[in-house]
Amino acid sequence: MSNTDASGPIEWLTLPDVGERLGETPGRVHRLLDERSLVCVRRDGVRVVPADFIAGDRPLPSIRGTVILLQDAGYDDEEIIDWLYSDEPELGHPPIQSLVAGRKAEVRRVAAALR
């Protein structure tokens, strides 16, 4: 399942797909959502998570803190994902690219300024 966003196509994973990739039960996937280690939105009535939020067999470590910063700035889950995948002038690319590359500090600096 994919959509196109400002930075191009996003690969979407359904919650059962997330569970399969992580080797986790549906209950654990829901806990990861509750803990903000993952964020989901509805696409065509189905709850989905961007595949970039999964690193191997675990959630991308830098997602949780970034999501919490954005949530504190008043962003809802849809807006959080939109921001992560939209070009950010201060970074010169979408923030998700920096997070996947392990550069969370620069993303969190920009996110903190959104408050």
N, C-alpha and C positions, 0 to 999 in steps of 0.2 A: 504494500500500500504506500503510495507516495503522493505528495502535493508539491506544488511549486511555490516557493517563497522568494523573498527579495534576493537571496543568495543562490537560488537555484533549487533543484529538487531536494526534498527532505525524504529520507527513507523512514517510514513509519512502521512501528511494531505494535501489534495488538498486545493486550496484557498476557494472553496465553503464550504468545511468541516471546515476550520478555521473560516469562517464567522458564520457558525452554532454554533460552540463551543463558540465563543465570543459573539454571539447574535448581530453581526454587519452586515452592508450592504457590498456588494462587494467593493464599493467605499472606505469605511472606512478601509477594509482589505488592499487595495492598498496604502492608506495613511500610515498605519502602516509599510508597506514595505518601502515606501519612507522615512519615519522618522527613519528607521533602528531599529524599535521596534521588527520587525520580519525580517527574511532572508529566501529567497526561492531559490531553484535550480530546474532544470528540470530533471525529471526522466521519461523516455519513452515519452518525449514530453509534459509532464504535469508539471506545476509549483506546487511544494510541499514545505511544511514547516515541520521540525521535530516536532512531537507532544510534545516533552519535552519543546519546546519554549512557550507552552501555560500552564498557571497556573490557573486552574479553568476557570473563564470567562474573563481572560485578559492575555496579553503577560507576560511571566516571566519577572519580573522587572529588573533583572540583565543582560538580554540579550543586551539591547540597548547600554549601555556603553561599554560592552565587545566587541560587534560588531564594534563599532566606533574605539576602540583601535586597533583591528586587521586590520580594513580597513586602518587606518593611518599607520600601519606597512607594507602595500602593499598587503594584502590578498584580494582576490576576494571572492564572496559569497560561491563558492564551497570549496575554501581553508579554509574559516572561519568555515564552518560546519565540514569539515574533521578534523580541529584542535580541535574543541570542543569535537569530538567523538573519538579522538585517545588518547591512553595512553600518559600521560604527566609525564616524569620521576620526575620532581620536586614535583608533586602532588601525584604521586603513583596511579593515575587513570585518566580517561578522565575528562577534565575540566567541561563538562556538569554536571557531578555528583556533583561537588562542587556548581555550580550555582543553581541546583535544591534544594540542601540542604541549600541554603541561605548563602554560603560562597564565596561571590563574590570578596572580597578583595584579597584572595590568588590567584584566577584566574587572576584578573587584574594585580597583581604584576608580574606574569609569562608572561602574554600577553604584558605588557609594556616593558619587557626585550627583546621582539622579534624585536623591532625597529632597 
